[in-house]
Amino acid sequence: MAMAFKMATTGMWVADECKNSFMEMKWKKVHRYIVFKIDEKSKLVTVDKVGGAGESYDDFTASLPTDDCRYAVFDFDFVTVDNCRKSKIFFIAWSPTASRIRAKMLYATSKDGLRRVLDGIHYEVQATDPTEMGMDVIKHKAY
């Protein structure tokens, strides 16, 4: 039986596939990114797209719609100045200016509930256009 986690403030539910995919990304490193969407009719946050371990940040940004909101997590791997391999998970709240106002409000009020379900996020980025979540922003936060 599938489980869902309720977000009390908005009445939205988070599908168990969201947490399961996130745990696979976090522990098994089988995904580079996961994009989540809200189904307004069923009031459920679901997985919209999953990027394989070999996909790049450009692949991730290309997977986001230009006219609708999404949540996403991205696993950023890098090497420090001390030559240590590190990995940081970013939560990205994508709310482009071309999206509907209702969608922007729904995603803004539901964000914290999803974040609570996805345990282990290091940084959060809120973006309304691609420049606000460019690789330079990600690198600056990670280092």
Disulfide bonds with the S-S distance in Angstrom:
none
